[in-house]
């Protein structure tokens, strides 16, 4: 489809073969640079936030009250199973400028002179969306690290305790090094998916004021293909994104193998 002047309803071979025409058009589109900027910024913010799941898992496993630990783990994992439509509904109910819960509370307390509107503030939209992503995925992401912690030899902790190491020293010298292989593996996979920031979240949260900052590659491809009916160009961009993702994954894997002698394949 990306190499033909495809029109819906016609057979592929009945349409004109145009080679790399749509790839050239895609990369000449001035809007694509802004879309790539948004995609890369949101992806890098997501990568910078990955250690949060590690820290959360470590402190969760260090809790001595098992009932409280299970309760926190359950509560933090539940948002992962909530659809983005419900997440947007919750966010709107909390942050809406008119009748949002947050604005009502802050205005009644006299802490703000006028309602806040983080849902339509382009200056903070990248950080706001990153915070929502962290809230939704933190508990589920920590499960992987909790499983890795459970696999660390308990005799190492016992030996460290005998040598007089406190809780934080055991965390720093045993738990954290034991999580590094898992962290590196997940980081390599995340680098490979640098251009796959997702669709539902940014499609639902975009509006007229934030579209220039929140339109990522997946939303852009959707708009080209479904809204503008430009199936060949959207397919060409999707193909290019896949090729770049594979190159990023193999490059990150090669660098990791050279620096740490550790890779995922």
Order of alpha helices (4+ residues) and beta strands (2+ residues): alpha-alpha-alpha-alpha-alpha-alpha-alpha-alpha-alpha-alpha-alpha-alpha-alpha-alpha
